[in-house]
Amino acid sequence: MTFFSMGRQPLGWLVAGLLLTSPALAQTPAKPRPATPASTKARPAAATTPAADAAARYRTGKTQLDQGNYAAALQQLAPLAQPSARFARGADAAYLSAVAAARLKEWAEAEQLLNLLRTEYPTYPNLPDALFLQGQVSFEQEDYDTALKTLDAIPQGRLTPEREAMKTTYLARVRDRGTWQRLLRRYPDDALIGRAYAEHLVFGGAYADADRPQLDELVKKFNLDRARYTPRPRAAKKSSYSVAVLLPFELNDPSWQTVRKNQFVTDLYAGLRLAQDSLQRAGRPLQIFAYDTGADTLTLKQVLALPELAGMDLLIGPVYKSGARLLARYAREHQIVCVNPLSQDADLVLDNPWHYLYGPSSATQGRVAAQFALSAFGAGRPGLLLHEDAKDPTAFANAYKAAYEAQGGKMEVLRRFNPDVVESMTAAFTGLNLTTASHLVVVSDNRTVGPQALKVWRQQPTATRPPLLAPGSWLDNPRLDISQLNAPGQYFVQPKYYDEYSPGYRRFRQLYLQAQRLPPSIYANQGFEMLLYFGTALFQFGPGFQAGLAGTPPLPGAIFEGQSYAGGAHDNQVVPIVKLNNLEVQVVR
C-alpha cells in the first residue's frame, strides 16, 4: 500500500456547467415559504374567471413559482391558461404552468400545456423560450426526433449556446444503437449529433471493430481530433490490479477538530484496507494507492494531474459533491471505472458509463419503495406523499410518484416542505385525509420531521390508520423512542441495513477489532463491502467490467443485503424495506 499527500501547486482545469432551464427561469429562487397543500394535477377552470380574481390568481401563481412551490403554482396558473378562462395573460399562464410542471418532472402535463400554448397563442412573443422548454420536455420523454425538430424551430440567433448545451447533455444519455443510427440518418449534417455519437463509441464503452468505418467517417466529416477519437485497446485481465483511493484525509491539519470531523473518512479507508486483505487471502492481490484530496477542489485537481493516476484500474472517491463531477469527468476521459462511495445523486452517473454509485440513488430508492407499496398496500385507494424540499428527498418523491402511478396507483397528495420553517411543516401535515388513503409516505432525514409525522399519524384511530413508509434514518433518531416505531403498519426504506448476527458480519467485525481495536462504524462496513464487490469484479471481468456487471444477477453481500447493477444500472438496485417486529428489525422486501 502506498500513500501520497499532495502539496499545493498551480494547475489549470476547466469545468463547464450547463443550465438546462429556459432563460426566463435563470433566477435564484427565494427560500421556500410554506407550501399550499395541493395536488400536482391542475384542473381547467369550469367557467370564465372574473378579471380581478384571475389577476390575483396569476400574481399568486407567479409568486409561488419564484419561491419554488411548483405544485401550488401549477394549481393557480394552469386553469388560467385555458381559452375558456378568457384571461388576458393566458399565454403567460400557459408558459409558466409548463415551467412549474417541468420543475415537478411532470413531463406529460408540461407537454400538454406547451401544446396548448402553441395552438391557442401562436403569436406569443416569448415563443422561443417555450420551444426551448418543449425541447427539454421531449428529451426527458426520450422523444429525440421531436426534441431536435422543436429546437430547430427556434429562430436563428436565439438561444444558440443554450440549445447546443441541451443537445449535448441529452444526446450523451442515448444508449440504444438503433436510436443513434436513426438520428444520424435523419440529421446527417448535424455536427453535434456526429460528435456525440463518436463520444458514445469511444468513451461510452460501445465501440466494436465493426464501428471503425463509421467512426472514421465521422472524424473526417466533422473534423474531429483523431487522437482523441481513437479507441484505446480493451484492457485485458491481469494477475494484480491497482486501485486509487481519493479521499479528504486532510493530513496537513492535525487538529482534533479536523480529525474528529474526518473520522468517517478514516473508517471508510480502514474498511477498504480490510477488504484488500480479504482479497489477498483469496488469491486476488490489489494494490491500494491513497491520495489526500483535501477539502477543496484545488487539491483534487492537483491529484488528477499526476501521471500515474491514468494507469490505475479503479478509482474510489470522492466524498464531497464539489469534487464528484471532476473525478467522474476524469474517469470518463481516461476510461477508468470510478465508484463514488457515499453519494445518492443519480445525476452523477446519468450519462457516464465509467461512473458508479456504491449505494442506491435516491431515485432508485423511491422506485423500489413504490413497487413495495403497490404489492403490500394495493392500488385501490390513493396514497399521500410528503417530502422535504431538498435534492435527494425530491428525487425520491418524484421517482416514487412516477413508478407508483405507472403501475396503476394514484398519489392523491404530493407536498413538499421546509423542515426548518414551522409554518411549512404545519401546512404540510394539515388536512391529510388519512381515512381514505392506502398509505402515507414521509421523506425526510431531518430529526424534527419524524416526531411530527408520528404525532399526526397516531391521531388517526388504529382501525382506519393507513400504513406509514419512512426513511430508515428514523430508526436512529434520538428524538424517537423505539417503542414509537414498533407499531403495526410502519415500514422503513433502509438501504444500509445489515444483520449484526449474520456470520459474514460477525467475521468482519472480529477481523476489524483485531486490526483497529475498535468496533466498525457504518462507514467501515461500506468501505469493506464496496472494495470486496468491485475488487472481485476486476478479477472476474477485467478493468472494463460494465458489461459483466450488467449481466450479473443480484448477489448477497458479505455484510449488507446485496449488490446489483443488472441491466446496465450504475447504482445499486438492492433496497431493503424493513419493519420492527417485537423491537427486532425484520426485512420485508
Disulfide bonds with the S-S distance in Angstrom:
none
